[in-house]
Amino acid sequence: MKMHKGFADLPLHYGKAPRWLFNRMVKLAGAITEAIVLDYGTATLLEKISDPFWFQAFGCVLGFDWHSSGLTTTVCGALKIALKDANLGIAVCGGKGKTSLKTPEEILNSDLGLSTQKLENLAYASRISAKVDNACIQDGFQLYHHCFVFDERGNWAVIQQGMNDCLHKARRYHWFSGDIEESMVNEPHSGICCDIRLDRVLDMTSGESEEARKCSVVIAQEFERELKSLKIKKLVMPRHHELYEFHLSKHGRAILEKIKTIEPKNYEELIAIKGVGPKTIRALALISELIYGKAPSYRDPAVYSFAHGGKDGWPYPVNKKRYDESIYTLRQIIEEAKIGKREKLRVLKRLSITEKLFETNKS
């Protein structure tokens, strides 16, 4: 599993990019992504934006604050506008706040020519990635931004971000479909970057949590019986307190009854059930540890990244003239590349015709 490591400083900043800068960010983002697609293809672009190092450097090239949490939302917003009518075979869905909730709907209404089944699979990937980072990784960061990018072949990437108001910190999560070797609940991230590392985090996606995931599925299906089993066992309670807030309300028990009816075959199917959230995940994880001794991982999975930037004057104020020259130069290169590509196609076509004539004369 690919996991990018490094250190980052990502303070939670409020506000937005000035219009003069954002308009330029849209143009330059569009030019850079088009150049990558022309040379390497759409899958390579998706893999790049799923790399927290590359994504941060990309935001810095676009002139945003090099150390701001706002880089995530602003860069994704610029990409969404830039690629909307670019005809590159890529769709950008979702965004910040309420817009993030519309992501599955935007995926299903996309016009990349994918089958209904493939679109439904992509919408599922969007929902599960959000649920994993909000419920299966309980690190104190509440998701407020979700961006789902995919191409006409069904490859996809996710960039989503959570905030912790008490700490005034942000945490960004990256996914790439090409990195998922087994399932979306077993170490699926391309990377997680943050400005703070916590001592104790419930991570049900860790390889160390595999047995706890299996036990959680069994417990969810036979919750009442497992509780009775819990009462007759000798419990040696650990010293920590963080995970004991698992009292289940009527709603929580209703969710468990729903789980029993659906009978999920594995952990991914379990968390995919509507209504299964952080409280249910915590309860099942704790009972798994107490009854079976299958402890989940409590190590913070955050990894870090960074490059350099400009909107707030660091390391220097954005030079508008140079920025516009960069956009113009890159556009010229792209147009020349397109012409070269068309010439190549004409040559191949002529070769094809020549071969056919040769075969005809030969016969």
N, C-alpha and C positions, 0 to 999 in steps of 0.2 A: 504494500500500500504506500503510495507517495504521500509524504507529509513534509512540507517545507518548514524549516526551523530558522529562527532568528529572533531578534529583539526589536520591539517597536515602542513608540510613545504616542498614544492616541487619545488625547484629552477630548472630553465631550464639549464641542463648541456649538453655539447657536448662531442664527443668522443665515444669510444666503449669499451666493456669488452675485456681484453687480452685473447688471444686464450686459454692459459692454464686454465683460469678460466671458459671461456664459455663452453669448452668441458666437464668440470666437472659439470657445471650447467645443461647441457643436460642430463647427466647420473643421477644426483640426482633428477632432475625434473621428469624424467621418472619413477624412482623408487617410489617417493612419490605419484605421480598420480596413478600408478598401484596399490599401497597398498590401496589407498582410494577406487578405483574402485572395487577391490576384496572384501573389507569389506562392502562398502556402496552402490556401484553402480555408474553408470555414471551420473545420475541426481544430486546426492549429490556433485560430483566433480564440475559440472557446477555451482551449487548454491554457492559453496565455492569460486570459482574464480570470481564470480560476486559480492562478498562481498569485498569492498575496504580495510577493515581491514585485512581480511585473505590473500588477494592477496599481500598486502604490506609485511606482515609477511613472506609469502612464498618466496618473493624476497630476504628478509633478510636472511632466512635460506640458500638460494642458494649462499649467500656471496656477493650480489651486494650492491652498495652504498645505505645506509639506507635513504638518503634524496635527491636522484637524480631522475629527470624526466626520465632518461635513464633506470630506473628499469622496467618501463612498457614495452618498446619495447624489451629489452633484455630478460626478463622473457617470454614474448609471443613468441619470436623467438626460445628460448630454448625448450619451450613446443611443438612448431610446429615440430621441428626436432625429439624430443623425442617420440612423439606420431605417427609419420608418418608411421612406420612399427611395431607398438606395438600390433596391433590387439586387442585393448581394446574396439572397437566400438565407437571411438571418432575421429572426424576430426577437425583439426585446419586450418583455412583459413585466408588469408589476411596478413597484416603486415604493414610495414612503407613505406611512400612515394608512389611511383608508384605501389608497390606491393599491397597496399590497394585497388587500383582500380580494381584489378583482383579478388577480393573476390567473387563476384557473379559467375564468371566463374569457380573458384575453387570449389565452393559449388556444382554447377551443374555437375561437372566432378568427384565428390567424389564417392567412391566405398563402401559405407556402406549399400547398398541394399535398400535404400529408393526409393519410387515411384517418378516418374517425377513430379507429382503434389506437393508432400511434399518437394522436392528439390527446386521447384519454389517458394513455400511458404517461405522456408528458405532464398533464395536469396532476396526475397522481404523484409523480416525482416532485412536483412543486409543493404539493401539500405535505408529503412525508418529510422533505428536507426541512420545511418550516417547523413541523412538529418535533422532529429530532432535536433541532437546536433550541427549541423552546421548552421541551418537556424531558427528553432523554438526557440532555446535558443541562443540569440544573446548577448554573454558575452565578445566578443573581442578575443576569442580563436579560431584559425583556425585549423580544424582537419588535422593531418598529419599521424595518425596511426589508423588503424581499424583492429581488430582481432575478427573473428567470430568462435566460438567453438560450435559444436553440436554433438549429439550422434545418434545412430541408431534408437531411438524412436522419434526423432524429437525435443527433448529438446535442447535449445540453450542458449548461453551466449555471451555477447559482452563486450570487453574491448577496448575502443578507447580513444585517447588523442589529445588534441589541444594545441597550443602554442600561446603566445603573445610575439612577439619579442621586442616590445617597453617596456614591463614590465619585460622581461626576466623571465617569469613565465610559468608554464604548468598546465593543468587541465585534469584530467582523469575521464571518464564517464563509469559506469558499468551498464549492463543490464542482466536480467535473465528472461527467458520466463515464469517461474513459478510465477513471481511477477506481470505480466501484467494481471490485473483483467478486464479491460474494453477495452482499445485500446492502440495503441502505441503512441498516442498523449496526453494521460491523465495520468500525473505523472508516467511514465513507468520505471524510473530508480531504480536500486538496491542501487545506491549511486553515488555521484559525489564528487571527492576529488580534492583539489586545495590548493595553498599556499597563496591565496589572495581572499578576499571577496569584491565584487564590490557593490557600493551603488545603482546602477540602471542598471538592466538587463532585457531585454524583454524576458519573459518566457511564451511562448504560450502553454507549456505543463502543467502549473500549474492548479490546480482545480479552482483557482480564475479567470482563463482565459477562463473558459468553455463557457460563454455567448459570449465572444469576438470571440471564435472559430466558434460558430454557425453563428454569424453575418458575419464573414469573408467569409463563404461559400456563403451566400446570396449576399453579395456585389460583390464577384468574378463573380457571374453569371449575375449580372445586374449592372455592373460597371458604365456605362455612366449615367443610370437613377439615381443611388445613388449619383453621383457627382452633378447632377442637384438639387437633394434634399438637398445636402450639401449647395448649394449656397443660398437657401432661408431660411435656418435655422439660428437662432441666435447662434453664436459661442462665447463661453467664453473660450479663449485659455489658457491652463495651462502655468506656468512660464518656464517649462523645454524646452530644444531645441533639445534634442538628436534624437527624432524620426520624425523630420520634413523633413529629406532628403529622400523624397519618390517620387521625380519626376520620372515619368515613361517614358522611351525612347520608340522608335518604337518597339524595342524588347519586352519591358515590356507590351505594349498594345497588341502585338501579342500573348503573353502568356495568357493575360486575354481573348482574343478572343478564344484561344484554350480551356480555362477552360469552357467558355460558351458552346462550342460544346460538351465537354465531360460530363458536368452536374454532378459534384461530389455530392454524397449524404451526405457526412460528411467531417469533417476536415482532417481525415487521407487520404481519397481519394483525397482531394484537394492537400495536400503536396506531395502525391505520383506522381502527374503529372510531367513529365519531363520538366524542365525549371523553375519550381516554386522554387525560392531560397529566400535568406534573404531579398532582396529588395521588392519582391512581398509580403512576409509575413509581413514586416514592414508597407507597404502601406495599406494593408487590415486591420491590427490591428489598425492603426491610424484612418482610416475612420470609423471603427467600434466604436471607442471611441468617435469621434466627432459627428457622426450622431445619434447613438443609446445610447450613454452614457455607453457602455459596455466596460469598461477599462480592458485590460489584466493585468497580474501580471508583476510588474517591480522589484520584489525582486530576488536577486541572489540565485539560487537553490543550489549552491555549498555546499557540506558537505565534511568533512575531515577525514583522517585516518593516522595511522602509527605504525611501529614497530622499529626494529634495524638492523644494517648491517655491511659491511666489506671490499669491494674492495679497497677503498681509505685509509684503515688503521683505520677506526673508526667503532666500538669502539676498534677494534684491527685488525691487518693484518690477511688476510685469512691464516689459518694453513692448508697447502696442505695435510699433512699426516692425520690429523684429518678428513678433507673433504673426502679423499679417503676411510678412515675407515668407515665413515658414509654411503657412497655409498655401500660398500661391505656388511656391516651389514644389511642394508635395503634390499639388493638383496637376502641375505640369508633368511631373514624373509619372503619375498615374495615367494621364492621357496618352503619354508616349508609350507606356507599357501596354495599354489597350490597343494602340495602333499596331505595336509589334505583335501582339497576340493575334490580331485579325490577319496580319501578313502571314503569320505562321500557319493559320488555318487555310489561307489561300494556297500556300505552297503545298500543304498536305493534300488539299483537294486536287491540285494539278498533278501531283504524284499519283494519286488514285486514278485519275483519268488516263494518265500515261500508261499505268500498269494494265488497265483494262484494254487499251488499244494494243499494247504489246501482246497480251494474251490472245486478242482477236486475230492479229496478223500471224501469230505463231500457229494458230489452228488453221 
